[in-house]
Every structure is written in C-alpha cells, then in structure tokens.
Amino acid sequence: MDAKLAKGFTRQGFRQDFRALDDVTDTQASVFKPYIEKITGRGRLKKQEAKALVARNREFKSHPHHTVFIEHFINPCIKSLSPDFDEAVAGGALSWNPWPWTDHDEKIRAFSLFYDRVTRTRIEGRRYEYPLYVREHAISRFLERSDRDYASVTRSLWPSLLLVELIERSPEPFVARPFLLPCPGGAFLGLAVTERLPSSLRGAQTSIITKTGAQEYDCAATVPVKGRLFFVNTYVHDDELRQDQRLLCTAVSALIERHRPALIGSLLSRVMIVYGEPDDLGLDIRFPRSGLNEALSDFTQLLASHLWRDTMRMPTDGVFRDYVTLQIEQQDKVRTQ
C-alpha cells in the first residue's frame, strides 16, 4: 500500500476509534440495562436471563476491531442442572487513548483487560489498564507494508503480546529495553521504559450491581509511582526482516507457545484476582500460573543469549532518546566495574 494512503487510513481509523468511545459505552449500557433493572427490582435474575446476558455480552466483547483475545469461564462447582448460575467473560482489548505523558502529543491505542461476571443475584464488571500502547507510526507501517486494514492490527498482536507479561514480571532492572513481537507476515518492534506511571492509570476499576444498588471500587491507591510502560513503535514486514530478526521471531514465538497457558493465567490474574478473591472460576485450572517461574527462567536465558543481544538494537532518536542514553550509560558503567 502507498505510504500516504496508509497514513490516511490510519488517521481515519483513529477518528473512528475516538467517535466510537461514546457508542461503545452506550451499547454496553444497553446490553446490561434491562438485566440491571431486574436485579435491583426483584433481587435476582432467572437462570435463562443470566445466561442470555453472558451470551449478549460475550458477543459484544468479541468485536474483532477492539478485541485482542477473549475467554469464557464457568464456575466448575455448579452442575448443569443446578438452578444456580455463575459465568464470566474476560480478555483484552485496544481502544483510543491520549499519549500517557503531557510533554508529547501523539495518537495511540491502549491495551486494557476486562472481566464481566454474572450470577443470578450479582453483576460485576471490572477493567484493568495495562500500560501498553500501540503508536500511530506502528499502525501506519503495518497498513503500508502488510496491505491489511486498520482493524487487523488488533488480532495481529496476539499471542505475541504475552511477551510483555514476561518483561513486566522480570526482576532484572532496566531504563529502556527493546522488544520484538512476531506476527503473521512480519514483526512489531517496541521499547519498554521504566518511568513514572501516568496519572490516568488507575489499576483495576470495579462496579458491582446487587439488589441494594451499585458499588464502585478503585485500585488507584495501589498503583506504584514508577513502573514499566510498553510502546509498540513500528512494524517490519517479513521481506525486510534481517536473518537474525527472523531467528529471534522464531525463538520468541516458540517461547510464548511453550508457556502460553501460564502467561495467559498471569495476564488474566491482574483483572480476575485483584482483591485476593478465591479462584472459584478455575483460572488456574485452565491456565495454571505454576509454570510462570519456568517461563521467566526461559525468558532470562533468551535475554542473555547472543541472538537477543545482537539482534535487539536501541533506537537512536525520537521521543525515547533520553531513556536509551541512560540505559547505555548504565550498561557501560556495569562493564567497567
């Protein structure tokens, strides 16, 4: 696709995302409203009503334009013939978001996790803002070089996006770390930085509806002052990848596939188990986090390998130049000690 045309489609996609913010909110409200009225009115849903709400919400949350991935959970303790009901949908999505800092202005799509749980007497919705941002340049390059549409960016990030969960949980300190996310037909290149987290990050936000009304919970007070932010900066087509980049794509994809259940469990635990709730929906049964330590060990070995160190190069200019300079200075200091 022509570069100018790709930039035009990208700008159009961002405008549609921005205009859709209110529409998405209104649509979700229309999905839940009749069931909320039944809960607050008579105190409970019929089983068929609860089942219908989960089905409608699951369809709504599965929109390929926004949805990176989605999972459906059924309480394993409730038998199919039981009058009780307890199900949830959880996953991740991209949406329009302002640049996280005030000293720079750029269009981005931000990643967040969602969790909606329904029983006959309670409707719970939760959202967790994950500090990962897909920059306008990355989307424009993707459209130009892959000849695909704006919405295709969303699903192209899955399951490679799981790599950031390993970078986030890695104990090794850094100021800036480049990373690579393989995808069909190429790879996204990004940079993780350690920085003061933006005030817009509020952790997990929860809303619970019961017969007594609505209750709101906010985890903003638990969000640390500093943390790791992930920026997906550009896209490189298969035809333009160097040989070492292709080899690293293969290694990263194999690592993610080998530890995929643990990484999904780790990611979803951020939104499903926030307040120390019991894992009564069987998250660890389907996606056992017991394998997370092994995944981190394998990732640490990959980071230390010549393949990673020789392939991943720091950007030399742009908005992250100061972070890269600090990281290089720290590396040089360690080498001379």
C-alpha positions in Angstrom: 0.0 0.0 0.0 1.2 3.5 -0.7 2.7 5.2 2.4 0.5 8.3 2.0 -2.6 6.2 1.7 -1.7 4.1 4.7 -1.3 7.2 6.8 -4.7 8.4 5.7 -6.3 5.1 6.6 -4.6 5.2 10.0 -5.8 8.7 10.8 -9.3 7.7 9.7 -9.1 4.6 12.0 -8.2 6.8 14.9 -11.0 9.2 14.2 -13.4 6.2 14.1 -12.0 4.9 17.4 -12.5 8.3 19.1 -16.0 8.7 17.8 -16.8 5.1 18.9 -15.9 5.8 22.5 -19.4 7.0 23.4 -21.1 4.5 21.1 -19.3 1.6 22.8 -20.3 2.9 26.3 -23.9 3.4 25.2 -24.1 -0.1 23.6 -22.7 -1.8 26.6 -25.1 0.1 28.8 -28.0 -1.1 26.6 -26.8 -4.7 26.9 -26.7 -4.6 30.7 -29.6 -2.1 31.5 -32.6 -4.5 31.3 -30.8 -7.1 33.5 -29.6 -4.5 36.0 -33.2 -3.3 36.4 -34.3 -6.9 37.1 -31.5 -7.3 39.7 -32.3 -4.1 41.5 -36.0 -4.6 41.2 -36.7 -8.2 42.2 -33.3 -9.1 43.5 -32.4 -11.8 41.1 -32.3 -13.0 37.5 -33.8 -16.1 36.2 -31.2 -18.6 35.1 -32.1 -18.1 31.4 -31.8 -14.3 31.8 -28.4 -14.6 33.3 -27.3 -17.0 30.5 -28.7 -14.6 27.9 -26.8 -11.6 29.4 -23.5 -13.5 29.3 -24.1 -14.6 25.7 -25.0 -11.0 24.6 -22.0 -9.5 26.4 -19.7 -12.2 25.0 -20.8 -11.3 21.5 -20.4 -7.6 22.2 -16.9 -8.0 23.7 -15.8 -10.2 20.8 -15.7 -7.4 18.2 -12.6 -8.0 16.1 -11.9 -4.3 15.8 -11.2 -4.0 19.5 -10.8 -7.4 21.0 -7.2 -8.9 21.2 -8.4 -12.1 23.0 -11.4 -13.3 25.0 -12.1 -16.2 27.3 -15.3 -17.7 28.8 -15.3 -19.0 32.3 -18.0 -21.2 34.0 -17.9 -21.9 37.7 -16.8 -25.6 37.9 -18.7 -26.2 41.1 -22.1 -25.5 39.6 -23.7 -28.5 37.9 -25.5 -28.1 34.6 -28.9 -28.9 36.1 -28.5 -26.7 39.1 -30.7 -23.6 39.3 -27.6 -21.6 40.2 -25.5 -19.7 37.6 -22.0 -18.2 37.7 -20.2 -17.3 34.5 -17.8 -14.7 33.2 -16.1 -13.4 30.2 -12.5 -11.9 30.4 -10.0 -10.8 27.9 -8.1 -7.8 26.5 -8.9 -5.0 24.0 -7.4 -2.0 22.3 -9.0 1.4 22.3 -8.2 5.1 21.6 -6.2 6.8 24.3 -4.3 10.0 24.7 -0.5 9.9 25.0 0.3 9.0 28.6 2.6 12.0 29.3 1.9 15.7 29.0 5.2 16.6 27.2 4.4 14.8 24.0 1.3 14.6 21.7 0.7 11.5 19.6 -2.2 9.2 18.8 -2.1 5.7 20.3 -4.2 2.7 21.0 -4.0 1.5 24.6 -4.4 -2.1 25.9 -6.7 -2.9 28.7 -8.2 -6.1 30.3 -11.9 -6.6 31.0 -13.7 -9.0 33.3 -17.5 -9.3 33.5 -19.1 -11.8 35.9 -22.8 -12.7 36.2 -24.6 -14.7 38.9 -28.4 -14.7 39.5 -28.0 -12.0 42.2 -25.0 -10.0 41.1 -23.4 -8.4 38.0 -19.8 -7.4 38.3 -17.7 -5.5 35.8 -14.0 -4.8 36.0 -11.4 -3.1 33.9 -7.7 -3.0 34.2 -5.5 -0.6 32.3 -2.3 -2.3 31.2 0.5 0.2 30.3 0.9 -1.0 26.7 0.5 1.5 23.8 0.4 0.9 20.0 1.7 4.1 18.4 0.3 5.7 15.2 3.5 5.1 13.3 3.4 1.3 14.0 -0.2 1.1 12.7 0.6 3.2 9.6 3.6 1.0 8.8 1.6 -2.1 9.4 -1.1 -1.0 6.9 1.6 0.1 4.4 3.7 -3.0 4.5 1.2 -5.7 5.1 -1.6 -4.3 2.9 -4.2 -5.1 5.5 -6.8 -2.9 7.2 -6.8 -0.9 10.5 -8.8 -3.4 12.5 -6.3 -6.2 11.6 -3.7 -4.7 13.9 -5.7 -5.8 17.0 -5.6 -9.6 16.4 -2.1 -9.4 14.9 -0.7 -8.7 18.3 -2.0 -12.0 19.8 -0.5 -14.1 21.2 2.9 -12.3 20.9 1.6 -9.6 23.2 2.1 -12.1 26.0 5.8 -11.4 25.9 5.3 -8.1 27.6 4.0 -10.1 30.6 7.4 -11.6 31.0 9.2 -8.3 30.5 6.9 -6.7 33.1 7.5 -9.5 35.7 11.2 -9.9 35.0 13.2 -8.8 38.1 16.1 -7.5 36.1 16.2 -3.7 36.3 16.4 -1.5 33.2 15.7 2.0 32.0 14.9 1.0 28.4 14.6 -2.4 26.7 13.8 -3.0 23.1 11.5 -5.9 22.3 10.0 -7.7 19.3 6.5 -9.1 18.8 6.3 -11.6 15.9 3.0 -11.6 13.9 1.8 -13.2 10.7 3.8 -11.6 7.9 6.3 -9.7 10.0 7.0 -8.3 13.4 6.3 -5.3 15.6 9.2 -3.6 17.3 8.8 -1.8 20.6 10.5 -0.3 23.6 9.8 -0.9 27.3 10.8 2.0 29.6 10.9 2.4 33.4 9.2 5.7 34.2 6.8 7.5 36.5 3.4 6.0 35.6 0.8 8.4 34.1 -1.9 9.6 36.4 -4.5 8.2 34.0 -3.5 4.6 35.1 -6.0 3.7 37.8 -5.4 0.0 38.2 -8.5 -2.2 38.4 -11.8 -0.4 38.4 -14.8 -2.5 39.6 -18.5 -2.0 39.5 -20.9 -4.4 41.4 -24.7 -4.4 41.0 -26.9 -6.1 43.5 -30.4 -5.6 44.8 -29.1 -2.8 47.1 -27.8 -0.9 44.1 -24.3 -0.2 42.6 -21.0 -0.1 44.4 -17.7 1.2 42.9 -14.2 0.2 43.8 -11.0 1.8 42.5 -7.4 0.5 43.0 -5.8 3.8 42.1 -4.2 4.0 45.5 -2.3 0.7 44.9 -0.7 1.8 41.6 3.0 2.3 42.2 4.6 5.7 41.4 7.1 4.1 38.9 6.7 1.1 36.6 7.2 -0.3 33.2 5.5 1.1 30.1 5.5 -0.6 26.7 5.4 1.2 23.4 4.9 -0.6 20.1 6.8 1.7 17.8 6.9 0.3 14.3 6.3 -2.7 12.1 8.6 -4.6 9.8 7.4 -6.9 7.0 8.9 -10.4 6.6 10.6 -9.3 3.4 12.5 -6.6 5.3 13.5 -8.6 8.4 17.1 -9.4 8.8 18.1 -13.0 9.2 18.8 -12.6 12.9 15.4 -10.9 13.4 13.7 -13.9 11.7 15.6 -16.3 14.0 14.6 -14.2 17.0 10.9 -14.2 15.9 11.0 -18.0 15.8 12.6 -18.1 19.2 10.1 -15.7 20.8 7.1 -17.5 19.2 8.4 -20.8 20.5 8.8 -19.4 24.0 5.3 -18.0 24.1 3.7 -21.1 22.7 5.6 -23.3 25.2 4.4 -21.2 28.1 1.2 -19.9 26.7 -1.2 -21.2 29.5 0.9 -19.7 32.3 1.3 -16.4 30.5 -2.5 -16.1 29.9 -3.1 -17.0 33.5 -0.6 -14.4 34.7 -2.2 -11.7 32.5 -5.8 -12.5 33.4 -5.0 -12.7 37.2 -4.4 -9.0 37.0 -8.1 -8.4 36.4 -9.7 -11.5 37.8 -7.9 -11.8 41.1 -7.4 -8.2 42.3 -8.6 -8.1 45.9 -7.4 -11.5 46.9 -10.6 -13.2 45.7 -10.6 -17.0 45.6 -10.0 -18.5 42.2 -13.5 -20.0 42.1 -13.9 -19.8 38.3 -10.9 -22.1 37.7 -8.4 -19.7 36.2 -5.5 -21.8 37.5 -7.1 -25.0 36.2 -7.3 -23.8 32.6 -4.3 -21.5 32.7 -2.0 -22.8 35.5 0.3 -20.0 36.7 2.5 -22.6 38.3 4.5 -22.6 35.1 5.3 -18.9 35.3 8.7 -19.3 37.1 9.8 -21.7 34.3 8.7 -19.2 31.7 10.6 -16.4 33.4 13.7 -18.6 33.6 13.5 -19.4 29.8 13.0 -15.7 29.1 16.0 -14.8 31.2 18.1 -17.2 29.2 16.8 -15.8 25.9 17.7 -12.2 27.1 21.2 -13.4 27.9 21.7 -15.1 24.5 23.8 -13.7 21.7 20.7 -13.9 19.5 18.7 -11.4 21.6 21.7 -9.1 22.5 23.0 -8.9 18.9 19.5 -8.6 17.3 17.7 -6.1 19.5 19.0 -2.6 18.9 18.2 0.5 20.8 16.5 3.3 18.8 18.9 6.2 18.3 16.5 9.1 18.1 12.9 10.1 18.8 10.9 10.6 22.0 12.8 7.9 23.9 16.3 9.1 23.2 17.0 10.1 26.8 15.9 6.7 28.1 18.2 4.9 25.7 21.1 7.2 26.6 20.6 6.4 30.3 20.4 2.7 29.6 23.6 2.7 27.6 25.4 4.7 30.3 24.3 2.2 32.9 25.4 -0.8 30.7 28.8 0.9 30.2 29.2 1.5 33.9 28.5 -2.2 34.7 31.1 -3.3 32.1 33.8 -1.1 33.6 33.3 -2.2 37.2 
